[in-house]
Amino acid sequence: MQGTARNPPRQASGEEPRDSAYRSPPVSIGALNQDSPFDARFARPAPHGPGPRGAVRPVKLGPLTLPNRYFLAPLAGVSDWPFRLLCREMGASIAHTEMISSHGLVHGGDQTLSYLERPPDERPFAIQVFGHVAEVLAEGARVAVEKYGPIDAVDINMGCPVKKVCCHGAGAAMLKEPSVAERAVRKVVDAVAPLPVTVKLRAGWDEEHRNAPEIAKACEQGGAVAVGLHPRTRAQMYRGRADWALIAATKKAVKIGVWGSGDLFSAHDARRMLEETGADAARIARGACGYPWIFRELVALERGEEPPEVTAQEWRAMILRHVDLAVQEKQDRFRVVRPEGAPRPRPYRENGGHAHFELTADEAERAAVRELRKHLLWYTRGRRGGLAFRRLAPDLHTAADVRRALDRFFPEDGSVPAEVRDEPIQGPLTADD
């Protein structure tokens, strides 16, 4: 079989302090397309074996009953419909869209509408909206629900740490004032009733304002049915350790659901976070990038079953299917049609606006593979041959190119080609790097 660092041997009892299993990524990261977030995945112990056989625990989301408590988190630039589909097929019970601009929804932007694309059978279908004006947030959510349904749930982003979002008062900037958060939630709840509304939070704006429990209470008072907490502050971005203790404190502070996230790079991490915090669900983000099988592992372990091994053949098939779905997405397979009465963007003008181009089949394929390269690097990281694949990645332009690269470095029979046999496997960085 291909060498992989995803499942290193577990440490023997007594080799490390008791809390050593809870390690955050040892280096700072600034964005999903950097490598370091995934180092922790390979540094951690393999998922514990199956526990006592039991039923998978469902989760209530307003009127909805989700079959399990493992969700795909909304990821900007990642959570398009092909990736959501693959994660749901692996067991994710719900997968939100990436964050959608409420202003874009109100003004009918074409790029904004593309985030609403999905297969007709993606149900429940849940969207995430962001904005800094409560009335616009509510109107954007209402437009999405009324004009582009069926939509089953709405999430409000109060966790994005990116400067261009926060500088306008949106995303994590809404954590500064609980009354602002409560008003925004209340407006959206009123606009989309009876749909359930949830909120994505961070620990707070900075270390001096770690107010997640207080913000969660404000969201509860505004009518939210659950909050999803990534327990890092906006100032931390993705650096340091996710403070799971804050998830537990938030769970104790409110009666609504609390979904935990942060440093969930393996099934073991997610299960332990749920056990330690009492959270109602685990929202998997970077742990699913390059490894959608994490949801299958989680469901199997909760049932008391041994998760099936990901074979070389299945791994290759997943990558090639992802490529095919990405090409279909660029070919507008599920293009959203603007209905009568929906907001329309201003016409394209030479001195403003945006030009709109229809892609040919070849252009669509090349655009899809170009945008999918980050996923390809995530899939191949931690496998012998991954470094060679990384060097070749800029020259991959078509689905056939991807297949040839897989055949070259990751044969279907699971053998290790001679040209990569001595290649080191990408592993964890140290705190000194």
LOGUVO-161408 format. One line per 5 residues: their letters; for each residue x, y, z of N, C-alpha, C. Coordinates in pm, whole numbers, plus 50000, padded with zeros to 5 digits. Layout:
BEGIN
a) X:Y:Z:X:Y:Z:X:Y:Z | ...
***
This chain:
BEGIN
mqgta) 50084:49880:50000:50000:50000:50000:50087:50125:50000 | 50028:50237:49955:50100:50363:49959:50138:50397:50102 | 50257:50450:50121:50294:50499:50253:50212:50621:50288 | 50164:50628:50409:50087:50744:50452:50119:50778:50595 | 50119:50907:50621:50146:50953:50758:50019:50988:50830
rnppr) 49903:50957:50766:49779:50998:50831:49755:50922:50960 | 49794:50796:50965:49769:50714:51082:49899:50664:51143 | 49977:50752:51208:50100:50709:51274:50070:50624:51394 | 50167:50547:51443:50142:50461:51560:50106:50542:51681 | 50019:50487:51765:49978:50553:51887:50091:50547:51989
qasge) 50097:50648:52075:50199:50649:52180:50163:50549:52288 | 50264:50485:52340:50241:50393:52451:50201:50471:52574 | 50126:50406:52661:50080:50471:52784:50198:50516:52867 | 50190:50642:52915:50293:50693:53003:50407:50763:52932 | 50410:50761:52798:50519:50824:52726:50510:50977:52730
eprds) 50389:51031:52742:50372:51175:52740:50277:51214:52851 | 50275:51342:52889:50177:51387:52986:50036:51358:52938 | 49945:51353:53030:49808:51312:53000:49740:51400:52896 | 49773:51531:52896:49705:51620:52804:49778:51636:52672 | 49878:51552:52646:49958:51572:52526:49882:51543:52398
ayrsp) 49773:51466:52406:49697:51436:52284:49631:51561:52229 | 49613:51661:52311:49548:51783:52267:49654:51884:52226 | 49701:51871:52102:49799:51965:52049:49737:52041:51932 | 49758:52170:51931:49716:52248:51817:49826:52243:51712 | 49797:52287:51589:49904:52292:51489:50023:52371:51544
pvsig) 50145:52321:51529:50259:52384:51593:50307:52510:51525 | 50249:52549:51414:50291:52670:51346:50171:52757:51321 | 50198:52884:51294:50092:52979:51265:50047:52962:51121 | 49918:52985:51097:49866:52980:50961:49778:53100:50938 | 49763:53138:50813:49684:53255:50784:49568:53229:50693
alnqd) 49568:53115:50625:49462:53089:50528:49456:52941:50500 | 49342:52897:50446:49323:52755:50420:49418:52701:50314 | 49464:52787:50222:49548:52734:50115:49693:52722:50154 | 49727:52741:50281:49860:52711:50329:49864:52567:50377 | 49986:52513:50388:50000:52372:50421:49990:52343:50569
spfda) 50042:52433:50651:50062:52400:50791:49938:52357:50867 | 49813:52400:50829:49699:52353:50906:49688:52202:50909 | 49742:52137:50807:49720:51994:50793:49830:51912:50858 | 49936:51979:50904:50043:51904:50969:49993:51834:51094 | 49905:51899:51167:49856:51840:51291:49781:51711:51265
rfarp) 49721:51700:51147:49648:51578:51114:49739:51458:51120 | 49862:51474:51072:49954:51361:51066:50032:51344:51195 | 50030:51446:51282:50104:51436:51407:50024:51366:51515 | 49894:51355:51497:49809:51302:51602:49802:51151:51596 | 49760:51088:51707:49742:50944:51707:49629:50904:51612
aphgp) 49632:50779:51570:49523:50728:51488:49395:50727:51570 | 49278:50732:51502:49153:50728:51579:49147:50606:51668 | 49093:50624:51788:49078:50510:51879:48992:50404:51812 | 49011:50282:51852:48928:50175:51799:48783:50192:51839 | 48697:50110:51783:48554:50124:51814:48526:50103:51961
gprga) 48435:50181:52012:48392:50165:52150:48273:50073:52156 | 48196:50081:52264:48077:49997:52275:47981:50023:52159 | 47922:49915:52111:47829:49928:51999:47708:50009:52043 | 47670:50106:51960:47556:50190:51994:47498:50256:51873 | 47389:50327:51894:47322:50396:51786:47386:50532:51764
vrpvk) 47381:50579:51641:47432:50711:51609:47334:50815:51662 | 47388:50916:51729:47303:51015:51795:47257:51121:51695 | 47126:51141:51679:47077:51248:51591:47086:51384:51658 | 47069:51489:51580:47075:51626:51630:46953:51702:51580 | 46887:51774:51670:46775:51858:51630:46826:51994:51583
lgplt) 46773:52040:51473:46802:52173:51421:46668:52237:51387 | 46609:52302:51489:46474:52353:51471:46380:52238:51442 | 46304:52247:51332:46213:52138:51297:46284:52020:51231 | 46411:52036:51198:46486:51931:51130:46546:51834:51230 | 46558:51708:51190:46632:51609:51268:46744:51558:51180
lpnry) 46867:51593:51215:46984:51551:51138:47027:51413:51186 | 47068:51324:51095:47093:51184:51132:47214:51162:51222 | 47308:51256:51223:47422:51241:51313:47473:51379:51351 | 47573:51383:51437:47622:51510:51492:47756:51552:51432 | 47777:51517:51305:47902:51552:51237:47869:51634:51113
flapl) 47911:51761:51114:47875:51856:51009:48000:51903:50936 | 47982:51939:50809:48088:52009:50737:48071:52158:50761 | 48174:52222:50811:48168:52366:50837:48173:52444:50707 | 48115:52564:50705:48128:52649:50586:48271:52699:50573 | 48330:52679:50455:48469:52716:50432:48477:52804:50307
agvsd) 48518:52928:50323:48527:53020:50211:48625:52968:50106 | 48580:52964:49981:48664:52916:49873:48677:52766:49866 | 48606:52693:49950:48618:52547:49956:48482:52478:49946 | 48382:52530:50018:48254:52460:50033:48161:52481:49915 | 48209:52450:49794:48120:52452:49678:48041:52321:49675
wpfrl) 47947:52311:49582:47860:52193:49586:47933:52062:49560 | 48039:52055:49476:48108:51926:49462:48167:51877:49594 | 48232:51966:49669:48293:51924:49795:48186:51890:49898 | 48080:51968:49903:47971:51936:49996:47911:51800:49964 | 47893:51772:49836:47835:51643:49796:47922:51527:49841
lcrem) 48053:51537:49819:48143:51429:49858:48141:51407:50009 | 48140:51516:50085:48138:51503:50231:48007:51444:50280 | 47897:51483:50218:47768:51428:50258:47761:51279:50224 | 47815:51241:50111:47817:51099:50076:47900:51018:50176 | 47999:51081:50235:48082:51014:50334:48019:51015:50473
gasia) 47907:51087:50490:47838:51081:50618:47807:51213:50684 | 47858:51325:50634:47824:51454:50694:47673:51475:50686 | 47610:51509:50799:47465:51517:50800:47413:51651:50747 | 47499:51753:50745:47462:51881:50687:47591:51950:50646 | 47585:52028:50539:47703:52096:50488:47659:52234:50439
htemi) 47696:52337:50515:47658:52472:50478:47739:52522:50358 | 47679:52615:50285:47753:52682:50179:47864:52766:50240 | 47956:52809:50157:48048:52910:50205:47971:53040:50227 | 48031:53135:50298:47956:53254:50335:47918:53336:50211 | 47794:53384:50214:47735:53456:50101:47705:53599:50145
sshgl) 47745:53694:50065:47724:53834:50098:47576:53868:50096 | 47527:53924:50206:47387:53967:50209:47365:54083:50112 | 47464:54171:50097:47452:54279:50000:47442:54222:49858 | 47522:54119:49831:47516:54056:49699:47380:53995:49670 | 47319:53936:49773:47186:53879:49755:47083:53989:49730
vhggd) 47093:54098:49804:46997:54208:49789:47009:54273:49652 | 47132:54280:49600:47153:54347:49472:47163:54250:49355 | 47148:54120:49380:47140:54023:49271:47269:53996:49199 | 47382:54002:49267:47510:53977:49201:47523:53836:49148 | 47576:53823:49026:47590:53690:48964:47685:53601:49043
qtlsy) 47798:53656:49089:47892:53575:49166:47827:53528:49296 | 47749:53614:49356:47679:53577:49480:47585:53460:49456 | 47510:53466:49346:47414:53358:49318:47483:53225:49292 | 47608:53230:49244:47678:53104:49216:47700:53024:49343 | 47704:53090:49460:47723:53018:49586:47598:52941:49627
lerpp) 47486:52969:49562:47361:52898:49591:47342:52775:49504 | 47433:52749:49413:47420:52634:49324:47432:52505:49404 | 47350:52407:49368:47355:52277:49434:47270:52178:49357 | 47297:52047:49375:47210:51946:49315:47071:51954:49376 | 46968:51918:49301:46832:51928:49354:46808:51843:49478
derpf) 46886:51735:49495:46863:51647:49609:46952:51681:49729 | 47019:51797:49728:47095:51836:49845:46998:51892:49949 | 46950:51805:50033:46860:51843:50142:46902:51770:50269 | 46904:51837:50384:46871:51978:50396:46977:52066:50331 | 46931:52178:50274:47022:52274:50213:47031:52394:50306
aiqvf) 47154:52423:50351:47176:52528:50450:47273:52631:50394 | 47240:52758:50409:47326:52864:50360:47386:52941:50477 | 47497:53008:50451:47554:53099:50549:47564:53237:50487 | 47516:53339:50558:47519:53476:50508:47606:53561:50600 | 47658:53671:50543:47733:53765:50625:47701:53907:50581
ghvae) 47724:53998:50672:47700:54139:50647:47709:54215:50778 | 47709:54348:50771:47727:54425:50893:47603:54507:50931 | 47507:54515:50842:47384:54589:50870:47272:54488:50893 | 47210:54492:51010:47110:54391:51045:46998:54383:50942 | 46950:54498:50896:46839:54498:50800:46881:54435:50667
vlaeg) 47004:54461:50625:47051:54402:50498:47075:54253:50514 | 47130:54214:50629:47145:54071:50657:47011:53999:50645 | 46910:54057:50707:46778:53996:50706:46719:53993:50565 | 46734:54103:50493:46678:54109:50358:46749:54012:50265 | 46881:54001:50278:46955:53906:50196:46911:53763:50223
arvav) 46894:53729:50350:46847:53594:50384:46707:53571:50330 | 46622:53672:50340:46485:53658:50290:46483:53637:50140 | 46564:53712:50066:46572:53696:49920:46614:53554:49885 | 46717:53504:49954:46765:53368:49926:46656:53265:49949 | 46586:53278:50061:46484:53179:50097:46363:53187:50004
ekygp) 46318:53308:49975:46196:53324:49896:46218:53306:49747 | 46335:53344:49696:46358:53341:49552:46440:53222:49506 | 46520:53164:49594:46612:53060:49551:46601:52934:49636 | 46484:52910:49692:46462:52791:49772:46451:52667:49686 | 46429:52550:49746:46409:52535:49891:46538:52547:49971
idavd) 46531:52624:50079:46640:52639:50174:46586:52597:50310 | 46664:52517:50381:46616:52456:50505:46670:52519:50632 | 46781:52592:50623:46840:52653:50742:46930:52767:50700 | 46944:52865:50789:47027:52982:50762:47126:53000:50877 | 47253:53020:50843:47358:53044:50940:47412:53185:50919
inmgc) 47439:53256:51027:47495:53391:51019:47642:53384:51057 | 47728:53442:50972:47871:53439:51000:47909:53555:51090 | 47948:53523:51213:48007:53620:51305:48144:53571:51348 | 48211:53498:51258:48339:53439:51293:48451:53465:51195 | 48419:53516:51075:48525:53536:50975:48625:53640:51025
pvkkv) 48757:53606:51030:48855:53699:51084:48923:53785:50977 | 48886:53766:50851:48957:53833:50741:48935:53984:50746 | 49040:54059:50722:49036:54204:50736:48930:54268:50649 | 48919:54226:50524:48826:54293:50432:48681:54270:50472 | 48655:54168:50554:48521:54145:50607:48502:54223:50736
cchga) 48599:54211:50826:48585:54275:50958:48591:54427:50951 | 48665:54483:50854:48681:54628:50850:48549:54698:50821 | 48452:54624:50767:48319:54682:50743:48223:54654:50858 | 48272:54585:50960:48186:54554:51074:48116:54421:51065 | 48149:54340:50965:48087:54208:50948:48178:54101:51008
gaaml) 48136:53975:50997:48216:53865:51046:48244:53877:51195 | 48369:53853:51234:48406:53853:51375:48393:53990:51440 | 48384:54097:51360:48367:54230:51418:48235:54242:51493 | 48138:54158:51462:48009:54163:51530:48017:54110:51673 | 48131:54047:51707:48149:53995:51842:48178:54105:51944
kepsv) 48209:54224:51897:48248:54331:51988:48134:54377:52076 | 48012:54365:52028:47899:54419:52102:47782:54320:52100 | 47749:54259:52214:47640:54160:52216:47508:54214:52163 | 47477:54340:52188:47349:54394:52142:47342:54398:51990 | 47457:54421:51925:47461:54419:51778:47433:54278:51728
aerav) 47494:54179:51793:47472:54040:51753:47326:54000:51774 | 47271:54035:51888:47132:53999:51916:47037:54060:51813 | 47057:54187:51782:46968:54254:51687:46977:54191:51549 | 47098:54158:51505:47115:54096:51375:47045:53961:51369 | 47062:53881:51474:46997:53750:51477:46845:53765:51477
rkvvd) 46795:53856:51556:46650:53876:51564:46591:53916:51429 | 46660:54005:51359:46612:54048:51227:46608:53932:51128 | 46713:53850:51128:46718:53737:51035:46613:53633:51072 | 46597:53605:51200:46496:53509:51245:46357:53554:51199 | 46327:53680:51216:46196:53732:51173:46179:53722:51022
avapl) 46289:53740:50948:46280:53744:50802:46260:53606:50741 | 46314:53501:50803:46310:53369:50740:46224:53269:50818 | 46155:53315:50921:46070:53223:50999:45978:53146:50906 | 45958:53015:50931:45998:52939:51051:46130:52864:51037 | 46214:52901:50941:46340:52828:50924:46430:52848:51045
pvtvk) 46508:52746:51084:46602:52761:51195:46720:52848:51157 | 46760:52934:51248:46874:53024:51228:46983:52988:51329 | 47105:52974:51282:47220:52946:51367:47326:53053:51343 | 47428:53054:51428:47530:53158:51420:47668:53096:51438 | 47760:53135:51350:47900:53094:51366:47973:53200:51446
lragw) 48041:53158:51554:48111:53250:51643:48258:53214:51653 | 48336:53312:51701:48471:53288:51750:48475:53314:51900 | 48591:53289:51959:48605:53308:52104:48580:53452:52145 | 48609:53543:52057:48595:53686:52085:48683:53763:51991 | 48689:53894:52012:48769:53978:51922:48918:53961:51950
deehr) 48957:53960:52076:49097:53942:52113:49103:53881:52253 | 49223:53868:52307:49239:53802:52436:49171:53878:52549 | 49158:54008:52535:49093:54088:52639:48941:54082:52628 | 48892:54025:52521:48747:54021:52500:48706:53881:52452 | 48729:53783:52536:48689:53644:52504:48547:53624:52557
napei) 48451:53671:52481:48313:53682:52528:48217:53589:52457 | 48266:53474:52410:48179:53383:52336:48053:53343:52415 | 48063:53308:52545:47939:53274:52616:47838:53389:52617 | 47886:53512:52633:47796:53627:52633:47732:53648:52496 | 47810:53633:52391:47755:53647:52256:47655:53535:52227
akace) 47687:53414:52274:47594:53303:52254:47461:53330:52322 | 47465:53389:52443:47340:53426:52511:47263:53529:52430 | 47333:53625:52371:47267:53726:52289:47201:53661:52167 | 47271:53565:52106:47213:53494:51991:47090:53415:52033 | 47098:53352:52149:46984:53277:52201:46865:53370:52222
qggav) 46889:53488:52280:46781:53583:52302:46724:53635:52170 | 46809:53640:52067:46762:53684:51936:46682:53581:51861 | 46685:53455:51908:46604:53352:51844:46682:53243:51774 | 46815:53244:51782:46895:53139:51720:46868:53006:51790 | 46874:52897:51715:46852:52764:51772:46983:52695:51807
avglh) 47095:52748:51757:47226:52689:51788:47334:52789:51749 | 47452:52772:51811:47570:52847:51772:47682:52748:51745 | 47763:52780:51646:47883:52702:51618:48004:52783:51662 | 48085:52729:51752:48195:52806:51811:48330:52752:51768 | 48408:52838:51703:48550:52812:51678:48626:52889:51786
prtra) 48679:52820:51887:48731:52889:52005:48872:52946:51988 | 48890:53025:51886:49006:53113:51872:48953:53255:51856 | 49029:53352:51902:48986:53490:51885:49014:53536:51743 | 48953:53649:51709:48981:53706:51577:49129:53742:51567 | 49188:53792:51676:49329:53830:51674:49419:53709:51650
qmyrg) 49377:53591:51697:49457:53470:51676:49457:53426:51531 | 49353:53459:51457:49333:53404:51323:49329:53251:51337 | 49432:53181:51286:49438:53035:51299:49559:52991:51381 | 49618:53085:51456:49738:53053:51533:49701:52989:51666 | 49800:52919:51722:49785:52868:51858:49682:52757:51869
radwa) 49635:52740:51990:49547:52629:52024:49402:52674:52028 | 49313:52591:51977:49170:52613:51993:49133:52579:52137 | 49071:52672:52207:49041:52656:52349:48909:52583:52368 | 48918:52451:52373:48795:52371:52385:48721:52400:52515 | 48793:52445:52619:48726:52476:52745:48622:52585:52726
liaat) 48643:52672:52629:48547:52779:52603:48420:52722:52539 | 48433:52613:52465:48314:52546:52411:48230:52494:52527 | 48297:52431:52625:48225:52378:52741:48158:52491:52820 | 48227:52604:52835:48169:52717:52908:48049:52774:52835 | 48058:52778:52704:47946:52830:52624:47827:52735:52631
kkavk) 47854:52606:52630:47747:52507:52640:47672:52523:52772 | 47745:52553:52880:47682:52571:53010:47604:52702:53019 | 47641:52799:52935:47582:52933:52944:47448:52944:52873 | 47418:52852:52780:47296:52865:52700:47218:52734:52699 | 47093:52744:52660:47009:52625:52649:46998:52577:52504
igvwg) 47039:52658:52409:47035:52618:52269:47155:52529:52238 | 47155:52473:52118:47263:52385:52078:47395:52458:52063 | 47505:52388:52090:47639:52441:52071:47718:52340:51988 | 47770:52385:51875:47850:52300:51787:47995:52341:51801 | 48081:52246:51834:48222:52277:51855:48305:52255:51731
sgdlf) 48409:52337:51716:48505:52319:51607:48641:52367:51657 | 48741:52357:51571:48875:52400:51607:48968:52284:51636 | 49069:52265:51554:49168:52158:51570:49107:52019:51559 | 49005:52004:51479:48944:51871:51459:49001:51811:51331 | 49126:51765:51341:49196:51714:51224:49180:51564:51205
sahda) 49119:51497:51299:49098:51352:51288:48969:51316:51358 | 48922:51194:51333:48802:51147:51401:48825:51142:51552 | 48946:51106:51593:48978:51104:51736:48961:51242:51798 | 49010:51344:51729:48997:51480:51780:48851:51519:51799 | 48770:51491:51699:48629:51531:51705:48555:51458:51817
rrmle) 48580:51329:51831:48514:51252:51937:48556:51302:52075 | 48684:51333:52089:48732:51378:52219:48680:51517:52252 | 48670:51603:52151:48613:51735:52174:48470:51724:52224 | 48391:51636:52164:48253:51618:52208:48246:51566:52351 | 48334:51472:52384:48334:51415:52518:48376:51518:52622
etgad) 48477:51598:52591:48531:51691:52690:48445:51815:52709 | 48373:51855:52606:48300:51982:52612:48150:51966:52631 | 48095:51849:52598:47950:51832:52602:47880:51898:52486 | 47955:51938:52382:47895:52002:52265:47796:51908:52198 | 47699:51967:52130:47593:51888:52066:47636:51830:51932
aaria) 47736:51891:51869:47780:51845:51738:47923:51893:51713 | 47988:51829:51616:48122:51868:51575:48115:51923:51434 | 48164:52044:51419:48169:52108:51287:48310:52092:51233 | 48326:52004:51135:48457:51971:51082:48491:52070:50970 | 48609:52129:50978:48651:52225:50875:48773:52169:50803
rgacg) 48893:52214:50845:49014:52171:50773:49038:52021:50782 | 48983:51955:50883:49000:51811:50894:48938:51733:50780 | 48844:51796:50708:48780:51729:50595:48849:51760:50463 | 48936:51860:50462:49002:51900:50337:49106:51794:50299 | 49085:51730:50187:49174:51622:50146:49140:51490:50212
ypwif) 49042:51489:50303:49007:51365:50372:48859:51365:50409 | 48769:51362:50311:48625:51356:50344:48585:51229:50416 | 48672:51129:50416:48644:51003:50486:48635:51023:50637 | 48674:51138:50688:48666:51162:50832:48522:51145:50882 | 48423:51178:50799:48284:51163:50841:48245:51016:50849
relva) 48293:50936:50755:48266:50792:50759:48328:50730:50883 | 48449:50773:50917:48515:50721:51036:48437:50757:51161 | 48390:50881:51169:48317:50925:51287:48188:50847:51307 | 48113:50828:51200:47987:50754:51211:48014:50608:51249 | 48116:50548:51188:48148:50408:51218:48190:50393:51365
lerge) 48274:50482:51412:48320:50473:51551:48205:50492:51649 | 48112:50581:51616:47998:50601:51706:47909:50477:51710 | 47905:50404:51600:47829:50279:51597:47901:50166:51669 | 48028:50189:51703:48107:50082:51763:48170:49991:51661 | 48187:50043:51539:48244:49963:51431:48384:50012:51398
eppev) 48463:49924:51338:48596:49961:51293:48581:50033:51158 | 48631:50156:51145:48618:50227:51017:48692:50152:50907 | 48633:50139:50790:48702:50071:50680:48824:50149:50635 | 48926:50077:50594:49048:50141:50544:49019:50209:50410 | 49083:50322:50388:49075:50389:50258:49181:50327:50169
taqew) 49140:50250:50073:49234:50183:49984:49288:50280:49880 | 49396:50242:49816:49453:50325:49710:49352:50345:49598 | 49276:50240:49569:49177:50250:49460:49066:50348:49497 | 49017:50341:49620:48911:50433:49663:48962:50576:49669 | 49084:50592:49716:49144:50725:49727:49155:50790:49589
ramil) 49206:50713:49493:49217:50765:49355:49080:50796:49297 | 48985:50708:49321:48851:50729:49266:48787:50856:49321 | 48811:50884:49450:48757:51005:49510:48815:51130:49443 | 48945:51130:49421:49009:51245:49358:48955:51265:49217 | 48948:51159:49139:48903:51172:49001:48756:51213:48995
rhvdl) 48677:51165:49087:48537:51207:49090:48526:51354:49128 | 48609:51396:49221:48609:51538:49260:48645:51625:49139 | 48742:51582:49062:48778:51656:48940:48660:51663:48845 | 48593:51551:48824:48478:51547:48732:48366:51639:48780 | 48337:51636:48909:48232:51722:48963:48270:51869:48952
avqek) 48397:51899:48973:48443:52038:48962:48427:52089:48819 | 48453:52003:48723:48434:52042:48582:48286:52066:48555 | 48202:51979:48606:48057:52000:48589:48012:52132:48652 | 48071:52166:48767:48036:52292:48833:48072:52411:48745 | 48189:52406:48681:48230:52514:48594:48148:52519:48465
qdrfr) 48090:52407:48430:48002:52402:48312:47859:52440:48346 | 47839:52490:48469:47709:52539:48514:47602:52431:48513 | 47638:52312:48561:47540:52203:48562:47418:52239:48645 | 47441:52305:48758:47329:52342:48845:47320:52495:48858 | 47333:52560:48747:47332:52706:48748:47200:52759:48803
vvrpe) 47210:52859:48890:47092:52919:48949:47030:53016:48848 | 46904:52998:48823:46831:53086:48731:46760:53193:48812 | 46782:53317:48775:46720:53428:48848:46571:53433:48814 | 46484:53413:48912:46340:53411:48884:46284:53551:48865 | 46164:53557:48816:46094:53684:48798:46078:53752:48934
gaprp) 46112:53879:48938:46097:53955:49061:46217:53952:49152 | 46319:53870:49119:46440:53866:49201:46529:53985:49167 | 46610:54031:49262:46701:54143:49233:46793:54111:49117 | 46819:54212:49035:46907:54195:48920:47024:54293:48930 | 47143:54249:48886:47258:54340:48891:47245:54447:48785
rpyre) 47316:54556:48803:47313:54659:48701:47379:54607:48575 | 47338:54653:48458:47398:54606:48333:47547:54636:48329 | 47618:54553:48256:47761:54576:48240:47784:54707:48164 | 47877:54786:48214:47912:54910:48147:48062:54915:48129 | 48106:54987:48027:48249:54996:48000:48324:55060:48117
nggha) 48255:55150:48189:48322:55221:48298:48285:55166:48435 | 48231:55047:48441:48195:54990:48571:48121:54861:48556 | 48090:54797:48665:48020:54669:48662:48116:54556:48628 | 48061:54439:48598:48143:54321:48570:48099:54258:48439 | 48195:54226:48358:48165:54155:48234:48137:54008:48266
hfelt) 48048:53945:48192:48010:53806:48215:48047:53724:48092 | 48119:53615:48112:48167:53535:48002:48116:53392:48016 | 48075:53334:47906:48039:53193:47902:48164:53113:47866 | 48193:53010:47943:48312:52931:47920:48283:52819:47821 | 48379:52795:47731:48370:52677:47647:48400:52554:47732
adeae) 48379:52436:47676:48405:52312:47751:48550:52304:47795 | 48644:52340:47705:48785:52335:47739:48819:52438:47847 | 48764:52558:47833:48790:52662:47932:48736:52623:48069 | 48619:52562:48069:48559:52520:48196:48646:52414:48264 | 48697:52318:48186:48781:52213:48243:48909:52272:48301
raavr) 48972:52362:48227:49096:52422:48275:49072:52507:48400 | 48963:52582:48401:48931:52663:48519:48906:52574:48640 | 48836:52463:48619:48805:52372:48729:48931:52312:48788 | 49021:52261:48703:49143:52199:48753:49232:52303:48821 | 49237:52423:48766:49318:52528:48829:49268:52558:48970
elrkh) 49138:52572:48986:49084:52602:49119:49088:52481:49212 | 49096:52362:49155:49097:52240:49236:49236:52203:49286 | 49337:52274:49240:49474:52235:49278:49492:52230:49428 | 49432:52322:49501:49447:52320:49647:49395:52189:49704 | 49280:52141:49652:49228:52013:49698:49323:51900:49661
llwyt) 49381:51904:49542:49471:51797:49499:49593:51790:49591 | 49643:51906:49634:49757:51906:49725:49716:51855:49862 | 49594:51885:49904:49547:51833:50032:49530:51682:50027 | 49475:51631:49917:49456:51486:49903:49591:51413:49909 | 49693:51468:49845:49818:51394:49829:49916:51419:49943
rgrrg) 49890:51517:50027:49981:51545:50138:49983:51428:50236 | 50104:51393:50283:50118:51284:50378:50132:51149:50313 | 50137:51145:50179:50158:51020:50107:50291:51025:50034 | 50357:50911:50030:50483:50906:49955:50452:50931:49808 | 50516:51029:49752:50484:51076:49617:50419:51213:49620
glafr) 50377:51257:49740:50311:51386:49750:50399:51503:49712 | 50527:51496:49748:50618:51606:49715:50640:51614:49564 | 50654:51499:49501:50670:51498:49355:50544:51549:49287 | 50429:51510:49338:50302:51557:49283:50292:51709:49298 | 50334:51759:49412:50329:51904:49437:50412:51980:49335
rlapd) 50530:51927:49303:50615:51995:49205:50551:51996:49066 | 50473:51894:49038:50410:51883:48906:50278:51959:48898 | 50219:51993:49012:50084:52050:49016:50064:52171:48926 | 50159:52265:48916:50135:52380:48828:50116:52344:48681 | 50159:52224:48643:50146:52181:48503:50021:52097:48478
lhtaa) 49936:52084:48579:49811:52009:48563:49703:52106:48517 | 49647:52079:48399:49548:52170:48341:49416:52101:48305 | 49418:51971:48291:49298:51897:48250:49279:51775:48339 | 49162:51715:48328:49135:51593:48404:49231:51482:48363 | 49265:51477:48234:49360:51376:48187:49498:51398:48249
dvrra) 49538:51524:48267:49666:51553:48332:49667:51500:48475 | 49557:51519:48546:49548:51472:48684:49558:51320:48689 | 49487:51253:48599:49491:51107:48596:49632:51057:48567 | 49700:51120:48472:49837:51077:48441:49929:51097:48560 | 49912:51207:48632:49996:51231:48750:49968:51126:48858
ldrff) 49842:51090:48877:49810:50986:48974:49869:50852:48931 | 49858:50820:48804:49915:50694:48755:50067:50691:48776 | 50129:50806:48761:50274:50812:48772:50321:50798:48916 | 50258:50868:49007:50307:50871:49145:50227:50784:49242 | 50103:50753:49208:50016:50675:49297:49942:50569:49216
pedgs) 50012:50465:49172:49948:50362:49089:49829:50298:49159 | 49736:50249:49078:49612:50194:49133:49637:50068:49215 | 49747:49998:49188:49775:49876:49264:49835:49906:49402 | 49857:50034:49433:49910:50070:49564:50059:50060:49577 | 50128:50028:49471:50273:50017:49478:50336:50156:49483
vpaev) 50463:50161:49525:50536:50286:49532:50636:50291:49417 | 50618:50383:49323:50710:50391:49209:50853:50418:49254 | 50947:50370:49176:51088:50383:49211:51129:50529:49225 | 51073:50617:49142:51118:50756:49144:51081:50830:49272 | 50987:50776:49350:50949:50843:49475:50976:50755:49596
rdepi) 51041:50640:49575:51059:50545:49684:51141:50604:49798 | 51236:50689:49766:51320:50749:49870:51272:50887:49911 | 51157:50927:49863:51105:51060:49896:51054:51061:50040 | 51089:51162:50118:51034:51169:50254:50885:51199:50251 | 50816:51149:50350:50673:51177:50363:50656:51306:50441
qgplt) 50575:51395:50388:50551:51521:50458:50489:51492:50593 | 50552:51541:50696:50503:51519:50831:50487:51649:50905 | 50474:51641:51035:50449:51762:51114:50573:51850:51125 | 50550:51981:51127:50657:52074:51159:50670:52082:51311 | 50780:52136:51356:50797:52152:51501:50769:52296:51538
add) 50759:52322:51668:50728:52457:51716:50843:52553:51684 | 50961:52499:51652:51075:52585:51623:51082:52627:51477 | 50999:52564:51391:51003:52597:51249:50938:52731:51219
***
